[in-house]
Amino acid sequence: MPPVRTVLAATVACFLLNACSRPTVRIASGSTILCFGDSLTHGTGAEQKESYPAVLQEITGCRVINAGVPGEISAQGRLRLPQLLQRYRPDLVIICHGGNDLLQNVPENTIEQNLAAMIEECRRSGAQVILLGVPRPGVVLRCAPLYEHLSRKYGIPLEPKVLSRVLSRPQMRSDHIHPNGRGYRVIAETLAHMIVVTH
């Protein structure tokens, strides 16, 4: 049986190989990235320095703002986002939202409408957008289809698999709905492969 460390290294390599085929966004060095969402963005289940925004800042060298609020639903996020866009004026916004809605059985068309409003708000501010797809609750975790709909509608990059894969692996999660530090690092590394920082 291969050592656990070897298995984990192979798993991370598999994630990153998959990420290499994702569409990319280009931002200049010194850009500001706003990571917007709920507890998955906040970093629940790990130390703050292990949250995916913190690790993404470490990897990219960009200023990365962690704007995750645990327990928030998309209707609340839709109202909160404009003030953050005005305050930070980000070049890129990574939206990872809707997980609490899915857990509370909010209709998916309602979630989609709220996320669409967020995307449009980001575009009006001049920011590019990446969507991080959240899985539906269930035995087999798969990204809810609404994220693919939004990606196609607005022509924006989507990472639909990494959260499902991380949360499917006990060694990468702190509970059934939150990654641990190792899982958040995989998410950050996957997203970093979608971002080209130009100098």
Sine and cosine of phi, psi and omega as CSV:
sin_phi,cos_phi,sin_psi,cos_psi,sin_omega,cos_omega
0.00,0.00,0.80,-0.60,-0.04,-1.00
-0.92,0.40,0.52,-0.86,0.04,-1.00
-0.85,0.53,0.49,-0.87,-0.01,-1.00
-0.85,0.53,-0.65,0.76,-0.02,-1.00
-0.87,0.49,-0.64,0.77,0.01,-1.00
-0.91,0.41,-0.67,0.74,0.01,-1.00
-0.89,0.45,-0.68,0.73,0.00,-1.00
-0.91,0.42,-0.66,0.75,0.02,-1.00
-0.88,0.47,-0.65,0.76,0.02,-1.00
-0.92,0.40,-0.61,0.79,0.02,-1.00
-0.90,0.43,-0.72,0.70,0.02,-1.00
-0.88,0.47,-0.68,0.73,0.01,-1.00
-0.87,0.49,-0.62,0.78,0.02,-1.00
-0.90,0.44,-0.70,0.71,0.04,-1.00
-0.84,0.54,-0.73,0.68,-0.10,-0.99
-0.95,0.31,-0.55,0.84,0.07,-1.00
-0.89,0.46,-0.66,0.75,0.05,-1.00
-0.90,0.43,-0.62,0.78,-0.04,-1.00
-0.91,0.40,-0.47,0.88,-0.05,-1.00
-0.89,0.46,-0.37,0.93,-0.03,-1.00
-1.00,0.01,-0.03,1.00,-0.04,-1.00
-0.97,0.24,0.48,-0.88,0.13,-0.99
-0.86,0.50,0.48,-0.88,-0.02,-1.00
-0.89,-0.46,0.35,-0.94,0.15,-0.99
-0.87,-0.49,0.52,-0.86,0.00,-1.00
-0.94,-0.35,0.77,-0.64,0.08,-1.00
-0.70,-0.71,0.44,-0.90,0.01,-1.00
-0.98,0.18,0.45,-0.90,0.10,-1.00
-0.87,0.50,0.59,-0.81,-0.07,-1.00
1.00,0.07,0.03,1.00,0.02,-1.00
-0.94,0.35,0.31,-0.95,0.08,-1.00
-0.96,-0.28,0.77,-0.64,0.06,-1.00
-0.93,-0.37,0.80,-0.60,0.06,-1.00
-0.97,-0.24,0.89,-0.46,0.07,-1.00
-0.99,-0.11,0.92,-0.40,-0.17,-0.99
-0.89,-0.45,0.78,-0.62,0.01,-1.00
0.11,-0.99,-0.49,-0.87,-0.06,-1.00
-0.93,-0.36,-0.67,-0.75,-0.07,-1.00
-0.92,0.40,-0.45,0.89,0.03,-1.00
-0.92,0.40,-0.51,0.86,0.08,-1.00
-0.99,0.12,-0.65,0.76,0.01,-1.00
-0.84,0.54,-0.62,0.79,0.00,-1.00
0.97,-0.26,0.40,0.92,0.04,-1.00
-0.82,0.57,0.74,-0.67,-0.03,-1.00
0.98,-0.22,-0.04,1.00,0.00,-1.00
-0.48,-0.88,0.13,-0.99,0.10,-0.99
-0.95,0.30,0.42,-0.91,-0.03,-1.00
-0.84,0.54,-0.60,0.80,0.00,-1.00
-0.94,0.35,-0.20,0.98,0.02,-1.00
-0.98,-0.20,-0.04,1.00,0.02,-1.00
-0.88,0.47,0.40,-0.92,-0.04,-1.00
-0.90,0.44,-0.57,0.82,0.07,-1.00
-0.89,0.46,-0.64,0.77,0.00,-1.00
-0.90,0.44,-0.68,0.74,0.00,-1.00
-0.94,0.35,-0.60,0.80,0.02,-1.00
-0.89,0.45,-0.62,0.79,0.06,-1.00
-0.89,0.45,-0.67,0.74,0.02,-1.00
-0.87,0.49,-0.65,0.76,-0.06,-1.00
-0.97,0.25,-0.72,0.69,-0.14,-0.99
-1.00,0.05,-0.43,0.90,-0.10,-1.00
0.98,0.19,0.04,1.00,0.04,-1.00
-1.00,0.09,0.28,-0.96,0.14,-0.99
-0.98,0.20,0.86,-0.50,-0.04,-1.00
-0.87,-0.49,0.84,-0.55,-0.01,-1.00
-0.99,-0.13,0.82,-0.58,0.08,-1.00
-1.00,0.00,0.96,-0.26,-0.01,-1.00
-0.91,-0.40,0.74,0.68,0.03,-1.00
-0.99,-0.12,0.73,-0.69,0.02,-1.00
-0.85,-0.53,0.94,-0.34,0.00,-1.00
-0.84,0.54,0.67,-0.74,0.06,-1.00
0.99,0.10,-0.12,0.99,-0.06,-1.00
-0.95,0.32,0.64,-0.77,0.13,-0.99
-0.98,-0.19,0.22,-0.97,-0.14,-0.99
-0.90,0.44,-0.54,0.84,0.03,-1.00
-0.89,0.45,-0.60,0.80,0.04,-1.00
-0.95,0.31,-0.65,0.76,0.02,-1.00
-0.89,0.46,-0.62,0.78,0.02,-1.00
-0.84,0.54,-0.60,0.80,0.01,-1.00
-0.98,0.19,-0.49,0.87,-0.07,-1.00
-0.99,0.16,-0.51,0.86,-0.15,-0.99
-0.87,0.50,-0.72,0.70,-0.11,-0.99
-0.82,0.58,-0.65,0.76,-0.02,-1.00
-0.92,0.38,-0.53,0.85,0.04,-1.00
-0.95,0.32,-0.63,0.78,0.05,-1.00
-0.89,0.45,-0.64,0.77,0.01,-1.00
-0.94,0.35,-0.61,0.79,-0.06,-1.00
-0.95,0.30,-0.71,0.70,-0.13,-0.99
-0.98,-0.18,-0.33,0.94,-0.04,-1.00
0.71,0.70,0.86,0.50,-0.07,-1.00
-0.94,0.33,0.44,-0.90,0.10,-1.00
-1.00,0.07,-0.45,0.89,-0.02,-1.00
-0.62,-0.78,0.69,-0.73,0.10,-1.00
-0.87,-0.49,0.79,-0.61,0.11,-0.99
-0.97,-0.22,0.91,-0.42,-0.04,-1.00
-0.98,-0.18,0.87,-0.49,0.10,-1.00
-0.78,-0.63,1.00,0.04,-0.13,-0.99
-0.63,-0.77,0.35,-0.94,0.05,-1.00
0.94,-0.33,-0.16,0.99,-0.03,-1.00
-0.89,0.46,-0.68,0.73,0.01,-1.00
-0.93,0.37,-0.55,0.83,0.08,-1.00
-0.87,0.49,-0.72,0.70,-0.02,-1.00
-0.89,0.45,-0.63,0.77,0.03,-1.00
-0.91,0.40,-0.49,0.87,-0.02,-1.00
-0.99,-0.10,0.15,0.99,0.02,-1.00
0.86,0.51,0.56,0.83,0.15,-0.99
-0.92,0.40,0.70,-0.72,-0.01,-1.00
-0.81,0.59,0.68,-0.74,-0.09,-1.00
-0.92,0.40,-0.47,0.88,0.05,-1.00
-0.93,0.37,-0.50,0.86,0.07,-1.00
-0.93,0.36,-0.69,0.72,0.05,-1.00
-0.87,0.50,-0.70,0.71,-0.03,-1.00
-0.88,0.48,-0.66,0.75,0.02,-1.00
-0.89,0.45,-0.66,0.75,0.00,-1.00
-0.92,0.39,-0.67,0.75,0.02,-1.00
-0.93,0.37,-0.59,0.80,0.06,-1.00
-0.87,0.49,-0.66,0.75,0.03,-1.00
-0.89,0.45,-0.61,0.79,0.05,-1.00
-0.90,0.43,-0.71,0.70,0.00,-1.00
-0.87,0.50,-0.71,0.70,-0.01,-1.00
-0.90,0.44,-0.60,0.80,0.04,-1.00
-0.90,0.43,-0.67,0.74,0.03,-1.00
-0.88,0.47,-0.70,0.72,-0.02,-1.00
-0.90,0.44,-0.63,0.77,0.04,-1.00
-0.89,0.46,-0.50,0.87,-0.01,-1.00
-0.99,0.14,-0.16,0.99,-0.01,-1.00
1.00,-0.05,0.09,1.00,-0.03,-1.00
-1.00,0.04,0.57,-0.82,0.19,-0.98
-0.98,0.19,0.30,-0.95,-0.07,-1.00
-0.72,-0.69,0.66,-0.75,0.24,-0.97
-0.86,-0.50,0.71,-0.70,0.08,-1.00
-0.99,-0.15,0.72,-0.69,0.11,-0.99
-0.94,-0.34,0.95,-0.32,-0.13,-0.99
-0.95,0.31,0.68,-0.73,-0.01,-1.00
-0.97,-0.24,0.70,-0.71,-0.01,-1.00
-0.97,0.23,0.50,-0.87,0.19,-0.98
-0.93,0.36,0.57,-0.82,0.10,-1.00
-0.89,0.46,0.57,-0.82,0.02,-1.00
0.34,-0.94,0.07,-1.00,0.01,-1.00
-0.91,0.41,-0.71,0.71,0.07,-1.00
-0.97,-0.24,0.87,-0.49,-0.06,-1.00
-1.00,0.05,0.83,-0.55,0.07,-1.00
-0.66,-0.75,0.57,-0.82,0.02,-1.00
-0.84,0.54,0.74,-0.67,0.05,-1.00
-0.87,0.49,0.68,-0.74,-0.07,-1.00
-0.85,0.53,-0.40,0.92,-0.05,-1.00
-0.86,0.51,-0.50,0.87,-0.01,-1.00
-0.94,0.35,-0.63,0.78,0.06,-1.00
-0.91,0.41,-0.64,0.76,0.05,-1.00
-0.85,0.53,-0.72,0.69,-0.03,-1.00
-0.92,0.38,-0.63,0.77,0.02,-1.00
-0.87,0.49,-0.69,0.72,0.01,-1.00
-0.94,0.34,-0.69,0.73,-0.06,-1.00
-0.88,0.48,-0.68,0.73,-0.10,-1.00
-0.98,-0.21,-0.06,1.00,0.02,-1.00
0.89,0.45,0.66,0.75,-0.03,-1.00
-0.90,-0.43,0.47,-0.88,0.00,-1.00
-0.90,0.43,0.61,-0.79,0.04,-1.00
-0.78,-0.63,0.73,-0.69,0.21,-0.98
-0.96,-0.30,0.98,-0.20,-0.16,-0.99
-1.00,-0.10,-0.14,0.99,-0.21,-0.98
-0.90,-0.43,-0.47,0.88,-0.21,-0.98
-0.89,0.45,-0.65,0.76,0.01,-1.00
-0.90,0.44,-0.68,0.74,0.02,-1.00
-0.87,0.49,-0.69,0.73,-0.04,-1.00
-0.94,0.35,-0.68,0.74,0.02,-1.00
-0.89,0.46,-0.73,0.68,-0.05,-1.00
-0.96,0.29,-0.21,0.98,0.07,-1.00
-1.00,0.09,-0.14,0.99,-0.08,-1.00
-0.91,-0.42,0.92,-0.40,-0.05,-1.00
-0.81,0.59,-0.54,0.84,-0.04,-1.00
-0.96,0.27,-0.14,0.99,-0.02,-1.00
-0.90,-0.44,0.16,0.99,-0.03,-1.00
-0.75,-0.66,0.46,-0.89,0.05,-1.00
-1.00,-0.06,-0.48,0.88,0.14,-0.99
-0.45,-0.89,-0.18,-0.98,-0.12,-0.99
-0.95,0.30,-0.23,0.97,-0.02,-1.00
-0.83,-0.56,0.01,1.00,0.00,-1.00
-0.74,-0.67,0.69,-0.72,0.13,-0.99
-0.94,0.35,0.20,-0.98,0.22,-0.97
-0.98,-0.21,-0.14,-0.99,-0.03,-1.00
-0.84,0.54,-0.64,0.77,0.01,-1.00
-0.90,0.44,-0.67,0.74,0.00,-1.00
-0.92,0.40,-0.66,0.75,0.03,-1.00
-0.90,0.44,-0.58,0.82,0.04,-1.00
-0.90,0.44,-0.65,0.76,0.04,-1.00
-0.88,0.47,-0.66,0.75,0.04,-1.00
-0.88,0.48,-0.73,0.68,-0.01,-1.00
-0.88,0.47,-0.68,0.73,-0.01,-1.00
-0.91,0.41,-0.62,0.79,0.03,-1.00
-0.90,0.43,-0.72,0.70,0.03,-1.00
-0.90,0.43,-0.62,0.79,-0.01,-1.00
-0.87,0.49,-0.51,0.86,0.04,-1.00
-0.95,0.30,-0.19,0.98,0.05,-1.00
-0.99,-0.12,-0.06,1.00,-0.08,-1.00
-0.89,-0.46,0.84,-0.55,0.08,-1.00
-0.97,-0.25,0.89,-0.45,0.02,-1.00
-0.99,-0.12,0.89,-0.46,-0.03,-1.00
-1.00,-0.10,0.55,-0.84,-0.05,-1.00
-0.91,-0.42,0.00,0.00,0.00,0.00
